[in-house]
């Protein structure tokens, strides 16, 4: 369990060999200093910095970078050392920011060598400071702890070192700055501002390794900020550890406003991606005429494959739509506020009651309001026109995992040999741009379970759907999602179980049952519920013990190592207290060990269990079978309307795809 520290809080350390990971929105210098029991640094030989990256028990980076990994061996530090302080500073003499208040809050995490996070700290509240003591590891009664410090210094690294008692503070600070200036920065550059013609460069913000870390020196180039889209969503937003680190919430990129998300950065890097950023794709569209926007091209983001380029391009489209809509709404709010203020001044001025001065002032205020709103709408329409053109190009080029069910890519479907980066769960759009649909992609394997809400509710268009119809639509949505998951995994690497205690979902489940892609027929009654939950709980226990014991190859012969999906319909029918506890256990522990949950349920129907199930609902990504504006992005908090990805009425594409999956599974077995 990761401890999310606040300033001054401490946490015990159970390991001596640690890694300290630092993430920032701009290149920073990372320094580690040894201190005595009073925190005093005795000399320059007690400081590991870019000019002298190794000291007893310490190793730091040689360059300024947006991401750092510091190695610490507490058993190797001298006996006189009682503190190890992690110091961060902004480079001196560059073109970057000169104070931490102008950049994103740095994030520091202490991890074991296996990558498991022990404690993390987001350094907030910095303003004019250009150097900060991020955290310290300190010895107390032969045991080590970590403390979040967050002490900033406006005088930079020299002032910080002097405050730590180092006599040669100014000389050492100069040495550090010289060492940083002599090499190329490892971190990616800040994104260029959006040009007038709306052209965007979208590259993934993956730091490249420098020569001292076994990599090649990267060529500097523009890289845009990472989008929360694809996170878990919580994109971006699930997967079992330790395949892919995910330090905070998702994106997905899209989160539920009622569910608080943890602070810290999000790592969107693909598990199989190399460390160095790939070169941009060669342009394939003809150059635009002077003064005209560039022609959109599918896959114009960077990546090692077309799949990754399209994935990153969708990120950029989501980000652009969120920000251009935020700008429009802000401009409209400003126009409204300005008009209200001007009208208030007119009403409070007695002279406005003489003649027609008041009417003229009111008309002038309304005219200025109309002008501002019109200008904002024109700017929005220009951006939306380009985004719509880009969507028209990108959508047909998407691979099956990212494509709608009506995309021709599904008619050419073949069972894949590799797991894709992400999966499409539906579309997202905003009311100002109803014609533009952004694919909602979540990373694979799933980090969070899915909850298909079958409760009666009003849709975003004002219509109301009764509970019976919602239950049917929810099961059809669940089947479409399950079929897509089966289709995008290689043969034999994804298994689906179904619990349908009352058999109410038989009609919707027919495509899965008839094609034979399920691991077993849907479980019925309380006995079926207990059997399936018992087997999957035991599976999680076995894998958990094997992984944590370092004996993953000791699983029983014939053990199914495929990812498991459990679809639960009609909850809580057929569930007793034991089954409910097992379900919560699978939701909490299952994703990390290959068992994923898809609930088809109405939360109100389970209200009899009281607050017992609140953590369950909060741990799942809520989706709806009808259009509903219940998802929010973490940037500006837009309420995005979500629409599920469903098979067109009368289409046989689902049966055709599942038939191929079943045939491939038979050959695999």
C-alpha positions in Angstrom: 0.0 0.0 0.0 1.5 3.3 -1.0 1.7 6.1 1.6 0.8 9.4 0.0 2.6 11.8 2.3 1.9 15.5 3.1 4.5 18.0 4.2 6.1 16.9 7.5 4.6 13.4 7.5 6.9 10.3 7.8 6.6 6.6 6.9 8.8 3.6 7.9 11.1 2.0 5.3 11.4 -1.8 5.3 14.1 -2.0 2.6 17.6 -0.7 2.5 18.0 -0.6 -1.3 15.6 1.9 -2.8 14.9 3.9 -5.9 13.7 7.5 -5.7 11.7 8.5 -8.8 11.2 12.2 -9.6 8.8 13.6 -12.1 8.5 17.3 -13.0 7.1 19.3 -15.9 10.5 20.8 -16.8 14.1 19.8 -16.6 15.4 20.0 -13.0 18.7 19.0 -11.3 18.5 16.2 -8.7 21.1 16.1 -5.9 21.4 13.7 -2.9 23.2 14.8 0.2 24.4 12.9 3.3 23.9 14.5 6.7 24.8 13.8 10.3 22.3 13.4 13.1 21.7 17.2 13.0 21.3 17.3 9.3 24.7 19.0 8.7 26.6 18.2 5.5 30.3 17.8 6.4 31.8 18.4 3.0 31.5 18.2 -0.8 32.3 14.5 -0.6 29.0 14.1 1.2 27.0 15.3 -1.8 26.1 13.3 -5.0 25.4 15.7 -7.9 25.8 15.8 -11.7 29.5 16.5 -11.4 30.1 13.7 -9.0 27.1 11.3 -9.4 28.2 8.6 -7.0 28.9 8.8 -3.3 28.7 6.0 -0.7 25.2 4.5 -1.0 24.1 7.1 -3.5 23.9 7.5 -7.3 22.2 10.4 -9.1 21.7 11.5 -12.7 24.4 13.4 -14.6 22.0 15.8 -16.3 19.0 18.0 -15.8 15.9 16.1 -16.8 12.1 16.1 -16.3 12.3 12.6 -14.9 15.0 11.1 -12.6 15.7 7.8 -10.9 18.1 8.0 -7.9 19.6 4.9 -6.4 20.0 4.6 -2.6 21.6 1.9 -0.6 21.1 2.7 3.1 23.3 -0.2 4.2 26.2 1.3 2.2 26.2 4.9 3.7 28.8 5.6 6.4 27.9 5.1 10.0 28.2 8.8 10.7 25.3 9.4 8.3 21.9 9.8 9.8 20.1 11.6 7.0 19.9 11.3 3.2 18.3 14.4 1.7 16.9 14.6 -1.9 17.4 18.1 -3.2 15.8 19.5 -6.4 16.9 22.7 -8.2 16.0 24.5 -11.4 19.0 24.8 -13.8 20.7 28.2 -13.8 21.4 30.2 -17.0 19.0 28.4 -19.2 15.9 29.5 -21.0 13.6 27.5 -18.7 11.6 28.6 -15.7 13.5 30.3 -12.8 11.0 29.5 -10.0 9.0 26.4 -9.1 5.8 28.4 -8.9 5.8 28.6 -12.7 5.9 24.8 -13.3 3.8 21.8 -12.3 4.3 20.6 -8.8 7.2 18.0 -8.7 6.3 14.5 -7.7 8.7 12.2 -5.7 8.2 8.5 -5.1 10.2 6.1 -3.1 10.1 2.6 -4.5 11.7 -0.8 -3.9 13.9 -2.4 -6.5 10.8 -4.3 -7.7 9.1 -1.0 -8.6 6.5 -1.2 -5.9 5.9 2.2 -4.5 6.5 2.7 -0.8 5.7 6.4 -0.3 5.1 9.4 -2.6 5.0 13.1 -2.1 3.7 15.9 -4.4 5.6 19.1 -3.5 2.9 21.8 -3.6 2.9 25.4 -2.3 6.1 26.5 -4.0 6.2 30.0 -5.5 9.5 32.0 -5.8 11.7 29.1 -4.8 14.2 27.7 -7.3 15.5 24.9 -5.0 13.8 22.6 -2.6 14.5 19.9 -0.1 12.0 17.3 -1.4 12.3 14.6 1.2 14.7 13.0 3.5 15.5 9.5 4.6 16.5 9.5 8.2 17.8 6.9 10.8 15.9 6.6 14.0 16.8 3.9 16.5 18.5 1.6 13.9 15.5 2.0 11.6 15.0 4.2 8.6 12.1 6.4 7.7 11.2 8.8 4.9 9.8 12.2 5.7 8.2 14.7 3.2 10.0 18.0 3.7 9.1 20.5 0.9 11.4 23.3 2.2 12.0 25.8 -0.6 14.8 28.4 -1.1 14.5 31.4 -3.3 18.3 31.8 -3.3 18.6 28.5 -5.2 20.9 25.6 -4.6 23.6 27.7 -3.0 21.3 29.0 -0.3 19.9 25.5 0.3 23.4 23.9 0.7 24.5 26.7 3.0 21.4 26.2 5.2 22.5 22.5 5.4 25.7 23.6 7.0 28.1 23.0 4.0 31.0 25.5 4.1 31.7 25.3 0.4 28.0 25.8 -0.6 28.5 28.5 -3.3 31.5 26.7 -4.9 29.6 23.4 -5.0 26.5 25.1 -6.5 28.7 26.5 -9.2 30.2 23.1 -9.9 26.8 21.6 -10.2 25.6 24.3 -12.6 28.8 23.9 -14.7 28.3 20.1 -14.9 24.7 20.5 -16.0 25.6 23.2 -18.7 28.3 20.9 -20.2 25.9 18.2 -21.3 22.7 17.9 -23.3 19.6 17.8 -21.2 17.9 14.4 -21.1 14.4 15.7 -20.7 12.0 16.5 -23.4 11.4 20.1 -24.4 8.2 22.0 -23.6 5.6 21.9 -26.3 5.5 24.7 -28.8 2.4 27.0 -28.7 -0.4 26.2 -31.0 0.1 28.0 -34.3 -2.4 30.2 -36.0 -3.3 27.5 -38.5 -4.1 25.1 -35.8 -1.2 22.7 -36.6 -0.2 20.5 -33.7 2.8 18.3 -33.1 2.0 15.4 -30.9 4.8 13.3 -29.5 4.8 11.2 -26.4 6.5 12.7 -23.4 8.9 9.8 -22.7 12.3 10.8 -21.4 15.2 9.5 -23.4 18.2 7.9 -21.6 21.5 9.8 -21.8 24.9 8.3 -22.5 25.6 7.7 -18.8 22.5 5.6 -18.5 23.2 3.3 -21.4 21.2 5.2 -24.0 22.0 7.5 -26.9 21.9 11.2 -26.7 18.5 12.3 -27.9 18.0 15.0 -30.5 16.0 17.9 -29.0 12.6 18.4 -30.4 9.1 19.7 -29.6 7.1 17.3 -27.5 3.5 18.2 -26.3 2.4 17.6 -22.7 0.9 14.2 -22.0 -2.8 14.0 -21.9 -4.7 12.3 -19.2 -6.7 10.6 -21.9 -5.9 7.0 -22.0 -4.9 6.8 -18.5 -7.4 5.2 -16.5 -9.4 6.3 -18.1 -7.9 5.7 -16.6 -7.0 5.8 -20.8 -5.9 5.5 -19.7 -7.1 5.3 -18.4 -5.6 -1.0 -15.9 -3.1 -3.7 -15.8 -1.5 -6.1 -13.4 1.7 -5.0 -11.7 4.5 -4.9 -12.4 4.1 -4.8 -16.2 3.2 -1.1 -16.5 3.6 1.6 -13.8 0.6 3.8 -13.2 1.3 6.4 -10.6 -2.1 8.0 -10.2 -5.5 8.0 -11.8 -6.2 7.1 -15.5 -6.0 8.8 -18.0 -8.2 7.1 -17.2 -8.0 10.4 -18.5 -11.5 10.6 -17.9 -12.6 10.3 -14.2 -15.9 10.3 -12.5 -16.3 13.7 -10.7 -17.7 12.0 -7.6 -14.6 9.8 -7.2 -11.5 11.5 -5.8 -8.3 10.6 -7.6 -4.8 10.3 -6.1 -2.3 13.0 -6.8 0.9 12.6 -8.7 2.0 12.1 -12.3 0.7 9.6 -14.7 3.0 7.3 -16.7 1.5 6.7 -20.1 4.5 4.8 -21.5 3.7 1.5 -23.2 5.3 -1.5 -21.5 7.0 -2.6 -24.7 8.0 0.9 -25.9 11.7 1.7 -26.1 13.0 4.5 -23.9 14.2 6.8 -26.6 11.5 8.9 -28.4 10.9 7.7 -31.9 11.4 10.0 -34.9 8.3 11.8 -36.2 6.5 10.0 -39.1 7.2 11.3 -42.6 4.6 13.7 -43.9 2.2 12.1 -46.3 -0.2 15.0 -47.0 0.5 17.7 -49.6 1.7 21.0 -48.0 -1.1 23.4 -47.2 -1.5 26.6 -49.1 -0.2 29.8 -47.4 -2.6 30.9 -44.7 -4.6 27.7 -44.8 -4.6 25.0 -42.1 -2.5 21.9 -42.7 -4.3 18.9 -44.1 -5.0 16.3 -41.4 -3.1 13.0 -41.7 -4.0 9.8 -39.8 -1.1 8.9 -37.6 0.7 12.2 -37.5 1.8 11.7 -33.8 5.0 9.9 -33.0 5.3 6.3 -32.0 7.0 3.1 -32.9 4.0 1.7 -34.8 1.0 3.1 -36.5 -1.1 1.8 -33.6 0.8 3.9 -31.2 0.8 6.9 -33.5 -3.0 6.7 -33.8 -3.3 6.2 -30.1 -1.3 9.4 -29.4 -3.2 11.3 -32.0 -6.5 10.5 -30.3 -4.9 11.9 -27.1 -4.1 15.1 -28.9 -7.6 15.4 -30.3 -9.2 14.9 -26.9 -6.8 17.5 -25.4 -7.5 20.0 -28.2 -11.2 19.7 -27.9 -11.1 20.1 -24.1 -8.9 23.2 -24.3 -10.6 25.0 -27.1 -14.0 24.4 -25.5 -12.6 25.7 -22.2 -11.3 28.8 -23.9 -14.7 29.4 -25.5 -16.6 28.9 -22.2 -14.2 31.2 -20.5 -14.7 33.9 -23.1 -18.4 33.6 -22.8 -18.3 33.8 -19.0 -16.1 36.9 -19.3 -18.5 38.6 -21.7 -21.5 37.8 -19.4 -19.6 39.2 -16.4 -18.6 42.3 -18.2 -22.1 43.0 -19.4 -23.5 42.5 -16.0 -21.0 44.9 -14.5 -21.7 47.5 -17.1 -25.5 47.2 -16.7 -25.1 47.5 -12.9 -23.1 50.7 -13.4 -25.8 52.1 -15.6 -28.5 51.3 -13.1 -26.5 52.8 -10.2 -25.8 56.1 -12.0 -28.7 58.7 -11.5 -27.7 60.4 -14.8 -28.8 57.4 -16.7 -32.4 58.2 -15.9 -32.2 61.5 -17.8 -33.2 61.3 -21.4 -32.1 58.2 -23.3 -28.6 57.9 -21.8 -29.6 54.7 -19.9 -31.1 53.0 -22.9 -28.0 53.8 -25.0 -25.6 52.5 -22.3 -27.6 49.3 -22.0 -27.6 48.8 -25.8 -23.9 49.4 -25.9 -23.2 46.9 -23.2 -25.3 44.2 -24.9 -23.6 45.0 -28.2 -20.1 44.5 -26.7 -21.3 41.3 -25.2 -22.6 40.0 -28.5 -19.3 41.0 -30.2 -17.2 39.1 -27.6 -19.4 36.0 -27.8 -19.3 36.1 -31.6 -15.5 36.4 -31.7 -15.2 33.5 -29.3 -17.6 31.3 -31.3 -15.7 32.1 -34.5 -12.5 30.9 -32.9 -14.2 27.8 -31.6 -15.7 27.0 -35.0 -12.3 27.3 -36.7 -10.8 24.8 -34.3 -13.9 22.5 -34.5 -13.7 22.5 -38.3 -10.1 21.3 -38.2 -10.9 18.7 -35.5 -13.8 17.4 -37.5 -11.6 17.1 -40.6 -9.0 15.2 -38.5 -11.7 12.9 -37.0 -12.9 12.1 -40.5 -9.4 11.0 -41.5 -8.5 9.2 -38.2 -11.7 7.2 -37.7 -11.4 5.0 -40.9 -7.7 4.4 -40.2 -8.2 2.9 -36.7 -7.4 -0.7 -36.0 -10.2 -3.0 -34.7 -9.3 -2.5 -31.1 -9.8 1.3 -31.5 -12.6 1.2 -34.2 -16.3 1.4 -33.9 -18.2 -1.8 -34.7 -19.4 -0.3 -38.0 -15.8 0.2 -39.1 -14.7 -1.9 -42.2 -11.7 -3.0 -40.2 -13.9 -5.5 -38.4 -14.8 -7.2 -41.7 -11.1 -7.9 -42.3 -10.7 -9.1 -38.7 -8.1 -11.8 -37.9 -7.3 -13.0 -34.4 -4.2 -10.9 -33.4 -0.8 -12.2 -32.3 -0.2 -9.4 -29.8 -2.2 -7.5 -27.2 -3.0 -4.0 -28.4 -2.1 -0.9 -26.4 -5.7 0.1 -25.7 -9.3 -0.7 -26.2 -12.3 1.5 -27.3 -15.2 1.5 -24.9 -17.2 4.2 -26.6 -17.2 7.8 -27.7 -16.9 11.1 -25.9 -18.3 14.5 -27.0 -19.1 18.0 -25.7 -22.3 20.0 -26.3 -20.5 22.7 -28.1 -19.1 20.2 -30.6 -21.8 17.5 -30.8 -20.7 16.4 -34.3 -17.2 15.5 -33.1 -16.8 12.1 -31.5 -13.5 11.3 -29.7 -12.8 7.6 -29.2 -12.7 6.7 -25.5 -9.7 4.4 -25.2 -8.5 2.6 -22.1 -5.2 1.0 -21.7 -4.8 -2.8 -21.6 -4.7 -4.8 -19.4 -7.5 -3.1 -17.5 -6.5 -1.4 -14.3 -10.1 -0.8 -13.1 -13.2 -3.0 -13.4 -16.2 -1.7 -15.3 -19.6 -1.0 -14.0 -22.4 -0.9 -16.6 -25.1 1.0 -14.8 -28.5 -0.6 -15.4 -30.5 1.8 -13.2 -33.3 3.8 -14.7 -32.0 7.2 -15.6 -32.5 10.1 -17.9 -30.3 10.4 -20.9 -28.4 13.5 -21.9 -31.0 14.2 -24.6 -33.7 14.5 -21.9 -35.4 11.2 -22.6 -36.1 8.7 -19.8 -35.4 4.9 -20.0 -37.2 2.6 -17.6 -35.4 0.0 -15.5 -36.4 -3.0 -17.6 -35.1 -1.5 -20.8 -32.0 -0.3 -19.1 -31.3 -3.8 -17.8 -31.5 -5.2 -21.4 -29.4 -2.4 -22.9 -26.8 -2.7 -20.1 -26.4 -6.4 -20.8 -26.1 -5.8 -24.5 -23.4 -3.2 -23.8 -21.6 -5.6 -21.5 -21.6 -8.3 -24.2 -20.3 -5.8 -26.8 -17.4 -4.9 -24.4 -16.6 -8.5 -23.6 -16.7 -9.5 -27.2 -14.2 -6.7 -28.1 -11.9 -7.8 -25.3 -12.0 -11.4 -26.5 -11.4 -10.2 -30.1 -8.3 -8.0 -29.4 -6.4 -10.6 -27.3 -4.4 -13.4 -28.9 -5.9 -16.9 -28.9 -6.1 -18.4 -25.4 -5.0 -15.3 -23.6 -8.4 -14.0 -22.5 -11.1 -16.0 -20.6 -14.6 -14.8 -19.9 -16.9 -16.1 -17.0 -20.5 -15.1 -16.5 -22.7 -15.0 -13.4 -26.3 -14.6 -14.3 -28.2 -16.0 -11.2 -31.7 -15.5 -12.4 -31.0 -16.1 -16.1 -32.4 -12.7 -17.0 -29.5 -12.0 -19.4 -29.8 -15.1 -21.5 -31.0 -13.3 -24.6 -28.2 -10.7 -24.5 -25.6 -13.4 -23.7 -26.7 -15.6 -26.7 -23.8 -14.5 -29.0 -21.2 -15.5 -26.4 -22.9 -18.7 -25.5 -23.7 -19.9 -29.0 -20.2 -19.3 -30.4 -18.6 -21.1 -27.4 -16.2 -18.4 -26.4 -17.2 -18.6 -22.7 -15.1 -20.7 -20.3 -18.3 -22.3 -19.1 -22.1 -21.7 -19.4 -23.4 -18.8 -17.4 -23.5 -19.6 -13.7 -27.1 -19.8 -12.3 -28.5 -19.5 -8.8 -26.7 -19.1 -5.5 -24.7 -22.3 -6.0 -23.4 -21.0 -9.3 -22.4 -17.7 -7.8 -20.5 -19.4 -5.0 -18.7 -21.7 -7.4 -17.4 -19.1 -9.8 -16.5 -16.6 -7.1 -14.7 -19.3 -5.1 -12.6 -20.4 -8.1 -11.6 -16.9 -9.1 -10.8 -15.9 -5.6 -8.6 -19.0 -5.2 -6.9 -18.1 -8.5 -6.1 -14.5 -7.3 -4.7 -16.0 -4.0 -2.5 -18.4 -5.9 -1.1 -15.9 -8.3 -0.7 -13.3 -5.5 1.4 -15.7 -3.4 3.5 -16.9 -6.4 4.3 -13.3 -7.5 5.0 -12.0 -4.1 7.1 -15.1 -3.2 9.1 -14.8 -6.4 8.0 -18.2 -7.6 5.7 -17.4 -10.6 6.8 -20.7 -12.2 5.5 -22.8 -9.3 1.8 -22.5 -10.3 -0.1 -25.8 -10.6 0.2 -27.7 -13.9 -2.4 -26.7 -16.4 -3.0 -23.4 -14.6 -4.9 -21.0 -16.9 -2.5 -18.0 -17.1 -4.9 -16.0 -19.4 -6.5 -12.8 -18.3 -9.9 -13.5 -16.7 -13.0 -11.4 -17.0 -16.0 -12.0 -14.8 -19.3 -10.5 -15.9 -21.8 -10.2 -13.1 -25.5 -9.6 -14.1 -28.4 -8.9 -11.9 -26.4 -8.1 -8.7 -27.2 -8.6 -5.8 -29.6 -11.4 -6.7 -28.1 -14.7 -5.6 -25.4 -13.0 -3.4 -25.0 -13.7 0.3 -22.6 -11.8 2.6 -19.7 -14.2 1.8 -20.2 -13.7 -2.0 -20.3 -10.0 -1.6 -17.0 -10.0 0.3 -15.5 -12.2 -2.4 -16.7 -9.8 -5.1 -15.1 -6.8 -3.3 -11.9 -8.8 -3.0 -11.9 -9.5 -6.7 -12.5 -5.8 -7.5 -9.7 -4.7 -5.2 -7.0 -7.3 -5.8 -8.1 -9.0 -9.0 -6.8 -6.5 -11.6 -3.2 -6.7 -10.4 -3.3 -10.5 -10.8 -5.2 -11.0 -14.0 -8.8 -11.1 -12.9 -11.1 -8.2 -14.0 -14.6 -7.4 -13.1 -17.5 -6.2 -15.2 -20.6 -5.4 -13.1 -24.0 -5.0 -14.7 -26.1 -3.6 -11.8 -28.3 -0.9 -10.4 -26.6 0.7 -7.4 -29.9 1.4 -5.7 -30.8 -2.3 -5.7 -27.8 -3.1 -3.6 -28.5 -0.3 -1.1 -29.6 -3.0 1.4 -26.0 -3.7 2.1 -25.5 -0.1 3.2 -22.1 1.5 2.9 -20.4 -1.9 2.7 -20.4 -1.7 -1.1 -19.5 2.0 -1.5 -15.8 1.1 -2.0 -16.8 -1.4 -4.7 -18.7 1.2 -6.8 -15.9 3.8 -6.3 -13.3 1.3 -7.6 -15.1 0.7 -10.9 -15.3 2.8 -14.0 -19.0 3.6 -14.4 -20.3 3.4 -18.0 -23.9 3.6 -19.2 -25.8 1.9 -21.9 -27.3 5.2 -23.0 -25.7 8.6 -23.7 -25.0 10.3 -20.4 -22.7 13.2 -19.4 -21.2 11.7 -16.3 -17.5 11.7 -17.1 -15.1 14.5 -16.5 -11.6 15.3 -17.7 -8.9 16.2 -15.0 -7.8 19.4 -16.8 -10.8 21.7 -16.8 -13.5 19.4 -15.5 -15.7 19.3 -18.6 -18.7 17.0 -18.3 -18.2 14.8 -21.3 -21.1 12.9 -22.8 -20.3 9.2 -23.0 -21.9 6.9 -25.6 -21.2 3.1 -25.6 -19.7 1.3 -28.5 -22.6 -0.9 -29.7 -23.0 -3.2 -32.7 -25.3 -1.7 -35.3 -28.8 -3.2 -35.4 -29.1 -6.1 -37.7 -25.3 -6.5 -38.2 -23.7 -9.9 -38.0 -20.2 -8.6 -37.3 -20.3 -9.7 -33.7 -21.1 -13.3 -34.5 -18.5 -13.4 -37.3 -15.8 -12.0 -35.0 -16.7 -14.3 -32.1 -16.7 -17.3 -34.5 -13.1 -16.6 -35.4 -12.2 -16.2 -31.8 -13.8 -19.6 -30.9 -12.0 -21.3 -33.9 -8.7 -19.9 -32.9 -9.3 -20.9 -29.3 -10.0 -24.5 -30.3 -6.8 -24.7 -32.3 -4.9 -23.2 -29.3 -6.3 -25.7 -26.9 
